[in-house]
Amino acid sequence: MAKNDDILLQMKRNPKDVKFVDFCKVCESFFGKARKGTGSHRIYKTPWQGDPRINVQNHKGKAKAYQVKQVLLALEKLEVSHGVKE
């Protein structure tokens, strides 16, 4: 499995080609353990008010591109609001 920095770089460069296991590794390192959703969904909790969830889904071993983009935006928000570095 790749390191978080390498995975984040891959997510930014090509969000359509991110392995789901790597994607979950990044999500777990920033948002904690996932709550198992129904079927192939995993739900991660974020520390802010409003809609504090990130819902990710396995699609044939890859992360869905729009969900990768959502996580990248959440990581930016996390960095700005809580001073967390990627």
Biotite code that builds the C-alpha atoms (Angstrom):
import biotite.structure as struc

atoms = struc.array([
    struc.Atom([0.000, 0.000, 0.000], chain_id="A", res_id=1, res_name="MET", atom_name="CA", element="C"),
    struc.Atom([1.212, 3.494, -0.807], chain_id="A", res_id=2, res_name="ALA", atom_name="CA", element="C"),
    struc.Atom([1.971, 6.304, 1.646], chain_id="A", res_id=3, res_name="LYS", atom_name="CA", element="C"),
    struc.Atom([-0.604, 9.029, 2.302], chain_id="A", res_id=4, res_name="ASN", atom_name="CA", element="C"),
    struc.Atom([1.494, 11.695, 0.559], chain_id="A", res_id=5, res_name="ASP", atom_name="CA", element="C"),
    struc.Atom([1.740, 9.574, -2.582], chain_id="A", res_id=6, res_name="ASP", atom_name="CA", element="C"),
    struc.Atom([-1.973, 8.785, -2.511], chain_id="A", res_id=7, res_name="ILE", atom_name="CA", element="C"),
    struc.Atom([-2.899, 12.456, -2.050], chain_id="A", res_id=8, res_name="LEU", atom_name="CA", element="C"),
    struc.Atom([-0.727, 13.383, -5.007], chain_id="A", res_id=9, res_name="LEU", atom_name="CA", element="C"),
    struc.Atom([-2.438, 10.699, -7.106], chain_id="A", res_id=10, res_name="GLN", atom_name="CA", element="C"),
    struc.Atom([-5.861, 11.933, -5.962], chain_id="A", res_id=11, res_name="MET", atom_name="CA", element="C"),
    struc.Atom([-5.034, 15.475, -7.049], chain_id="A", res_id=12, res_name="LYS", atom_name="CA", element="C"),
    struc.Atom([-3.470, 14.470, -10.370], chain_id="A", res_id=13, res_name="ARG", atom_name="CA", element="C"),
    struc.Atom([-6.036, 11.918, -11.485], chain_id="A", res_id=14, res_name="ASN", atom_name="CA", element="C"),
    struc.Atom([-9.144, 11.540, -9.302], chain_id="A", res_id=15, res_name="PRO", atom_name="CA", element="C"),
    struc.Atom([-10.567, 8.963, -11.726], chain_id="A", res_id=16, res_name="LYS", atom_name="CA", element="C"),
    struc.Atom([-7.792, 6.449, -11.032], chain_id="A", res_id=17, res_name="ASP", atom_name="CA", element="C"),
    struc.Atom([-7.511, 6.054, -7.251], chain_id="A", res_id=18, res_name="VAL", atom_name="CA", element="C"),
    struc.Atom([-7.582, 2.617, -5.662], chain_id="A", res_id=19, res_name="LYS", atom_name="CA", element="C"),
    struc.Atom([-10.407, 2.326, -3.159], chain_id="A", res_id=20, res_name="PHE", atom_name="CA", element="C"),
    struc.Atom([-8.186, 0.760, -0.467], chain_id="A", res_id=21, res_name="VAL", atom_name="CA", element="C"),
    struc.Atom([-5.711, 3.658, -0.779], chain_id="A", res_id=22, res_name="ASP", atom_name="CA", element="C"),
    struc.Atom([-8.572, 6.162, -0.736], chain_id="A", res_id=23, res_name="PHE", atom_name="CA", element="C"),
    struc.Atom([-9.934, 4.637, 2.482], chain_id="A", res_id=24, res_name="CYS", atom_name="CA", element="C"),
    struc.Atom([-6.465, 4.727, 4.025], chain_id="A", res_id=25, res_name="LYS", atom_name="CA", element="C"),
    struc.Atom([-6.296, 8.496, 3.496], chain_id="A", res_id=26, res_name="VAL", atom_name="CA", element="C"),
    struc.Atom([-9.838, 8.998, 4.781], chain_id="A", res_id=27, res_name="CYS", atom_name="CA", element="C"),
    struc.Atom([-9.124, 6.969, 7.919], chain_id="A", res_id=28, res_name="GLU", atom_name="CA", element="C"),
    struc.Atom([-5.921, 8.839, 8.662], chain_id="A", res_id=29, res_name="SER", atom_name="CA", element="C"),
    struc.Atom([-7.709, 12.218, 8.545], chain_id="A", res_id=30, res_name="PHE", atom_name="CA", element="C"),
    struc.Atom([-11.264, 11.394, 9.659], chain_id="A", res_id=31, res_name="PHE", atom_name="CA", element="C"),
    struc.Atom([-10.893, 8.256, 11.783], chain_id="A", res_id=32, res_name="GLY", atom_name="CA", element="C"),
    struc.Atom([-12.428, 4.836, 11.465], chain_id="A", res_id=33, res_name="LYS", atom_name="CA", element="C"),
    struc.Atom([-15.294, 4.515, 9.004], chain_id="A", res_id=34, res_name="ALA", atom_name="CA", element="C"),
    struc.Atom([-18.794, 3.646, 10.001], chain_id="A", res_id=35, res_name="ARG", atom_name="CA", element="C"),
    struc.Atom([-19.796, 0.821, 7.716], chain_id="A", res_id=36, res_name="LYS", atom_name="CA", element="C"),
    struc.Atom([-22.698, 1.901, 5.584], chain_id="A", res_id=37, res_name="GLY", atom_name="CA", element="C"),
    struc.Atom([-24.986, -0.280, 3.556], chain_id="A", res_id=38, res_name="THR", atom_name="CA", element="C"),
    struc.Atom([-23.402, -2.354, 0.823], chain_id="A", res_id=39, res_name="GLY", atom_name="CA", element="C"),
    struc.Atom([-20.196, -0.866, -0.542], chain_id="A", res_id=40, res_name="SER", atom_name="CA", element="C"),
    struc.Atom([-20.544, 2.486, 1.256], chain_id="A", res_id=41, res_name="HIS", atom_name="CA", element="C"),
    struc.Atom([-18.298, 3.720, 4.073], chain_id="A", res_id=42, res_name="ARG", atom_name="CA", element="C"),
    struc.Atom([-19.105, 6.824, 6.049], chain_id="A", res_id=43, res_name="ILE", atom_name="CA", element="C"),
    struc.Atom([-16.479, 9.022, 7.705], chain_id="A", res_id=44, res_name="TYR", atom_name="CA", element="C"),
    struc.Atom([-17.263, 11.740, 10.245], chain_id="A", res_id=45, res_name="LYS", atom_name="CA", element="C"),
    struc.Atom([-15.748, 15.209, 9.901], chain_id="A", res_id=46, res_name="THR", atom_name="CA", element="C"),
    struc.Atom([-15.217, 17.633, 12.815], chain_id="A", res_id=47, res_name="PRO", atom_name="CA", element="C"),
    struc.Atom([-17.385, 20.516, 11.563], chain_id="A", res_id=48, res_name="TRP", atom_name="CA", element="C"),
    struc.Atom([-21.047, 21.441, 11.909], chain_id="A", res_id=49, res_name="GLN", atom_name="CA", element="C"),
    struc.Atom([-23.644, 21.064, 9.193], chain_id="A", res_id=50, res_name="GLY", atom_name="CA", element="C"),
    struc.Atom([-23.260, 17.916, 7.141], chain_id="A", res_id=51, res_name="ASP", atom_name="CA", element="C"),
    struc.Atom([-20.329, 16.290, 8.961], chain_id="A", res_id=52, res_name="PRO", atom_name="CA", element="C"),
    struc.Atom([-20.156, 13.139, 6.867], chain_id="A", res_id=53, res_name="ARG", atom_name="CA", element="C"),
    struc.Atom([-18.140, 11.903, 3.949], chain_id="A", res_id=54, res_name="ILE", atom_name="CA", element="C"),
    struc.Atom([-19.707, 9.000, 2.127], chain_id="A", res_id=55, res_name="ASN", atom_name="CA", element="C"),
    struc.Atom([-17.367, 6.919, -0.079], chain_id="A", res_id=56, res_name="VAL", atom_name="CA", element="C"),
    struc.Atom([-18.135, 3.974, -2.282], chain_id="A", res_id=57, res_name="GLN", atom_name="CA", element="C"),
    struc.Atom([-16.140, 1.186, -3.891], chain_id="A", res_id=58, res_name="ASN", atom_name="CA", element="C"),
    struc.Atom([-16.689, 0.954, -7.635], chain_id="A", res_id=59, res_name="HIS", atom_name="CA", element="C"),
    struc.Atom([-14.840, -2.028, -9.121], chain_id="A", res_id=60, res_name="LYS", atom_name="CA", element="C"),
    struc.Atom([-11.841, -1.492, -6.842], chain_id="A", res_id=61, res_name="GLY", atom_name="CA", element="C"),
    struc.Atom([-11.615, 2.248, -7.534], chain_id="A", res_id=62, res_name="LYS", atom_name="CA", element="C"),
    struc.Atom([-12.909, 5.304, -5.723], chain_id="A", res_id=63, res_name="ALA", atom_name="CA", element="C"),
    struc.Atom([-15.496, 7.356, -7.546], chain_id="A", res_id=64, res_name="LYS", atom_name="CA", element="C"),
    struc.Atom([-13.966, 10.547, -8.965], chain_id="A", res_id=65, res_name="ALA", atom_name="CA", element="C"),
    struc.Atom([-16.604, 12.902, -7.551], chain_id="A", res_id=66, res_name="TYR", atom_name="CA", element="C"),
    struc.Atom([-16.059, 11.409, -4.087], chain_id="A", res_id=67, res_name="GLN", atom_name="CA", element="C"),
    struc.Atom([-12.293, 11.865, -4.412], chain_id="A", res_id=68, res_name="VAL", atom_name="CA", element="C"),
    struc.Atom([-12.918, 15.532, -5.213], chain_id="A", res_id=69, res_name="LYS", atom_name="CA", element="C"),
    struc.Atom([-15.248, 15.837, -2.200], chain_id="A", res_id=70, res_name="GLN", atom_name="CA", element="C"),
    struc.Atom([-12.569, 14.396, 0.091], chain_id="A", res_id=71, res_name="VAL", atom_name="CA", element="C"),
    struc.Atom([-9.938, 16.756, -1.323], chain_id="A", res_id=72, res_name="LEU", atom_name="CA", element="C"),
    struc.Atom([-12.246, 19.706, -0.586], chain_id="A", res_id=73, res_name="LEU", atom_name="CA", element="C"),
    struc.Atom([-12.875, 18.377, 2.925], chain_id="A", res_id=74, res_name="ALA", atom_name="CA", element="C"),
    struc.Atom([-9.129, 18.062, 3.493], chain_id="A", res_id=75, res_name="LEU", atom_name="CA", element="C"),
    struc.Atom([-8.647, 21.679, 2.373], chain_id="A", res_id=76, res_name="GLU", atom_name="CA", element="C"),
    struc.Atom([-11.377, 22.759, 4.775], chain_id="A", res_id=77, res_name="LYS", atom_name="CA", element="C"),
    struc.Atom([-9.790, 20.696, 7.545], chain_id="A", res_id=78, res_name="LEU", atom_name="CA", element="C"),
    struc.Atom([-6.406, 22.277, 6.891], chain_id="A", res_id=79, res_name="GLU", atom_name="CA", element="C"),
    struc.Atom([-7.828, 25.807, 6.949], chain_id="A", res_id=80, res_name="VAL", atom_name="CA", element="C"),
    struc.Atom([-10.083, 25.390, 9.968], chain_id="A", res_id=81, res_name="SER", atom_name="CA", element="C"),
    struc.Atom([-7.934, 23.128, 12.121], chain_id="A", res_id=82, res_name="HIS", atom_name="CA", element="C"),
    struc.Atom([-4.396, 23.713, 10.871], chain_id="A", res_id=83, res_name="GLY", atom_name="CA", element="C"),
    struc.Atom([-3.978, 20.104, 9.728], chain_id="A", res_id=84, res_name="VAL", atom_name="CA", element="C"),
    struc.Atom([-1.372, 19.600, 7.024], chain_id="A", res_id=85, res_name="LYS", atom_name="CA", element="C"),
    struc.Atom([-1.884, 17.060, 4.275], chain_id="A", res_id=86, res_name="GLU", atom_name="CA", element="C"),
])
